[in-house]
Amino acid sequence: MRWPASLQARLGLTLGLVLTILWLAAASVTALIVRGEMDEVFDSALRETAERILPLAVTDIIGREDQGVTQRLAPIRAHDEFFTYLVRDDEGRVLLESHAADAAMFPPWTGAGFHETASHRFYSDAALQDTIRITVAEPLEHRASVAREIQMGLGLPLLVVLPIALAAIILAVRFSLAPLRRFRSKLEARGARDLSEVPADDLPHEIAPLAATLNGLLSRLRDAFEAERSFAANAAHELRTPLAGAIAQAQRLRAETSDPATEARAAEIETTLKRLTRFSERLMQLARAEGGQLRMDHRTDLREVARLVVDDLGRMATPGRITLTLPDTAVLSDIDPDAFAILCRNLVENALRHGAASGPVDVTLTAVGRLVVANEGPVLPRETLNRLTARFERAHASADGSGLGLAIVAAIANRIGSPLCLESPRPGAASGFQASIVLPTETTDSETPHITSAT
């Protein structure tokens, strides 16, 4: 038999089986003891019956006028006779018998005491120097019937008490494991990035060390993640000033030199430094997405943030390439506006950088808080889509970019509890790429008409 995986089921099953086995064993031992005591009681009754009837039979037989005549006692009323008796002389002639006695059933006289055949148990005694002998018989079936009734009396309560006991065991086990279930619920209710200690004050002593070990592991993981995020953020921040100075020096070198080769080399240095600056900014955004507080105590309108991000990116892109679609009503959300701006900027920049060179980029924010960024481009296989949210991953090895944009978006989506959906081709089209995410908002029953603007 395969044991259930649940600890509660294991404890309930184990205790139930142990209780059942112990109860059956106790009932069996009790039945054996009762059977032994019952045999003693019946043997005593056989003997007392013989000892009480024999003096009366002697008096009756001596006072008869006709000796040697068999007399059968008539019953006073109809009844079951469990004890039958036979009174004989020393020659074996029957002198007196009970109304239900069968003389053929009684064995020959072999002396006083107890005797037993396959069907009856007998007790014999004698008086007047063994000239008058009495034998009392009891059917063994009578004893077996009484034993069965006793066993039924011991066993039948099991059918009622045992289910009640099993239910009580299950309830007791369930009540005892309630602190463990609460501990599990606290763990399940936590977000992926919540590594704070789980309260475990009410856990049993046997499980409390396990909870303490888990909390210690969570603390070490939290410290490791904090150190990693702090290093990434501090390193990116510290790189800003020297990078800005180096870019300024490269630009100054380009302006002051008249040598085309030197100017080209300075331009290449400037481009590399700007790429490094963007990479450091992405690292800061990733640290912000993984470690900062992304939900606020109040709600803001996400339409204004989306408009500012698209306007800023639109100044660096081909005029009219980015199309922004916003609802008429406010899209109120408790997500941090800075985090939403990081999310929106990375999605739009990813579409501009990796989409078709002159293809449009459609940015849509619905009234229910669904942000959709779509662009034209070749269809990406599902295997590629599945790994795009990994750090430093690009759709093509030769593609420009840091490989952190979608990783930052996925980190924010994970923190706010909303999955990032990547699709290729675009829904309803044969090509392109679309990224969408549902933001935490005050949703309405239906979306209102859209206002479309081109940037």
C-alpha angles and dihedrals in degrees: 000000000000114000116233118254093232116094090211091053091047093051093045093047094045095047091044093052092046091049092048094048093047092047093049091046092049091047091050094049090046090051091052092049092046090048091054092048090045092054089052091051093049092046089051090050091050091052095044090049091053093045093050097044097043097068091047091048092049091052091048095047096046091050095053121112093210111053121203095028118135114234122195115199114230117226118250090218135353112280143141111270111208093172118053125178142195128200116203137171126236090273092057097253114147110240102169135009139174118253094256098039119125109206092201090061095059116087123228118277111277100163139286121311139055124328132174137201131183092277109022145035118220139195120197132192137166142208138190092042093312094305093118115043131184128197121188118198132200123187113242087218087066090058092044090051092051090047090052091051090051091049090049089050090053096041104041094066087061089068090059105027097042096059089046090049091049091050090049090050092051092049092047092049091046091050091047092051094047093100089053091051091050089050090051092048090053090053093047092049092058124099123242092260099043104107099160119129118279114231109246104165096126098048118118117261091250093059100031093084089056091052090047090052090049092050089049090052091048090051092052091047091049091051091048093050092045091051091049094048092043091051093049093047095044093045092050091046094049091050093058098077099045091043092051089049092048092049090050091051091049091050091048091050090053091051095047101042125083095188110104092209092052091046091051091049090049090049091052091049090050091050092049092048092050090050089051090049091053090047091053089049089052090052090053090049091050091051089049092049094049101039111021130087108267100179123068134203091240136043129244134191108261093198093077092049092049091049092051093049094048093045091052093049092041091063089061096042133067109289111263095012095112117062117194121199118191132174123246094241127064118271101218117195137161093221113119107264090223091053091048090049090052090048095047094044093051093049093049094044090049090052092047094047101041102029127085110304095242098020121120124255115217117204115188129180113185128205090253091057101260111148115201125184116183134174140173122258144108120315114264119215119243092250090059093047091052093057100039093092092057117104117270091006122140131184089234127025091227095050119118119241141071098272090235103095099089091035088059091048091048091050091053091045090051092049094052092044098245122118122234110236117208119188134180125211100032114255108272094014138087096228143018137069133266133192121189138174133178111228125208105264144145095270123211129210094253139003118260124227114291130242111216124204131175124221 
